[in-house]
């Protein structure tokens, strides 16, 4: 048995032990469980829900993107990812046993992010997890992680396992702007259904979404996003340091969840006056030469990239617009078409296109076919090379959108062009030592 097979075997054993312990801990302590699934926006929704509820409730959330067969139990047990350290995994297992055999103070609420990379991922979790609230964010036409599913319908069915696991009398919170998500109400006829949306009527609805600008010395600079939450009157919301409709949905989701636990919209929105969303999700950063960077390096998918480029289209900084785009992974047979279409759209919104990775080269082809001049398109094998190029290419007041899938490691490009290089560990994704080694 080679090392890779042995590691996979041991991983399955550890995952099974942790899941068993997590199921026992839930049965013992009986916390209220809020489960967040969907194909895009899960982590941002989970973090926003925590922001709304944590001031008033004893609550724990999934750390980072703990949404797998191991990540969900780790959250329930309050443990960290042990990566490749067998001693830390043993410590995590022992921690589970402590919770089982001894009485401890345990959170009254859990916010769990539940994802699916492969068929059966959510089905296996749903065998022992019964949420009180299930939130479904969005399932776009070309979903991320579809590579290992035979169809988009199979992926939707996988997500629906969490809905059928909902406790009797539980609440299902669905995106009214996504017809397929809204149809998931049919999977559990006994659930209370609450909707959220921007484009369509919903129980929790946002309107008037606009970019906001502020002054930095004598310069007018992109500063955030504003909108109105229509619930029991108009609630004006301004999020600073981030842009895009992507940040509106998590906020209205959080208010919908808070409402289920007796927290009104005014109280639920209070934390967002000073809220800092997770790194790598349409965050506004200062770059060299007074440039502005829209950092969306956490992950990528066709719909998320399209929405990010809409922000690039509508924003301005007084300089060129540069789209720095990396590979979109796990798209299976849809990959070539998705990258070409993204490149074609980029040609309409950006002055310069910089691609990173083998798949992203198709973006360059798409942009070229759509009429972008060849001398405006630059391609690189990896993000470090792209960053070095940008160091000598960026001009004063340029506006850059930097985005790619996790495997593209687009944060490495931003590291080269940050105005304050020392701030990288605080403002960029994947700055942990384990990630740095990769």
Buried (B, 14 or more C-beta within 10 A) or exposed (E): EEEEEEEEEEEEEBBBBBBBBBBBBBEBBEBBBBBBBBBBBBBBBBBBBBBBBBEEBEBBBBBBBBBBBBBBBBBBBBBBBBEEEEEBBEEBBEBBEEBBEEEEEBBEBBBBBBBBBEBEBBBBBBEBBBBBBBBBBBBBEBBBBBBBBEEBEEBBBBBBBBBEBBBEEBBBBBBBBBEBBBEBBEBBEEBEBBBBBBEBEBBBBBEEBEBEBEEEEEEEBBBBBBBBBBBEEEBEBEBBBBBBBBBBBBBBBBBBBBBBBEBEBEBBBBBBEEBBBBBBBBBBBBBBEBBBBBBBBBBBBBBBBBBBBBBBBEBBBEBBBBBBBBBBBBBEEBBEBBBBBBBBBBBEBBBBBBBBBEBBBBBBBBBBEBEBEEEBBBBBEBBBBBBBBBEEBBEEBBBBBBBBBBBBBBBBBBBBBBBEEEEBEEBBBBBEEEEEEE
